[in-house]
Amino acid sequence: RQMCIRDRHEMWTTKTGKHVFAGSGYTSNTRGVAFLVHTRWKNKIQRFSPIDERTAYLDLDTPTRKLHIITTYFPHSGYADVHIERMYTTLTTLLKETAKRKRHPVLTGDFNAHS
């Protein structure tokens, strides 16, 4: 499922050959989220899907668990509330899908919290 047509995404092995990069980037290459996965897990990647410029997920099957790893880059406090609410809606939808697909959720990201 891809919710953003403008998005460009790719998977490739790094120059060292030790990691797989799965990332999304917009045409300006100034935005996007990514995963860096050790090559020993390369054959366990079932799916990589960017949702938008701030969210993507990776399905990874380990010997003991089927993981649905979600990464996100939250808007900072300078953004309007509508952007933050949109992020919560996206994450809620992804977590519901994770449960329906009987996968274990892992939520990672930059949550831009300030104290």
C-alpha angles and dihedrals in degrees: 000000000000118000099183121057095188090063123106118202135179146172123212141151116255121245091259089056091227100102142041116222115210110181147152124216134171123232091272091053088220097108139044145088130252148184126223109203126183111246092241085074095043095103090047093062106107100175143355118197130173111209098188138324091294105038138048137155138211125201110213125178114209123184090263106026143033103223129201102197114195122191125191141178107209121213112255124240092273091071123089118259091251090069092051092046089051089054092052090049091051092048092047090052092048093049091050090051089049091057093046090052091048094237128140113249123228114183118197135162152098106299096184094223119174127194 
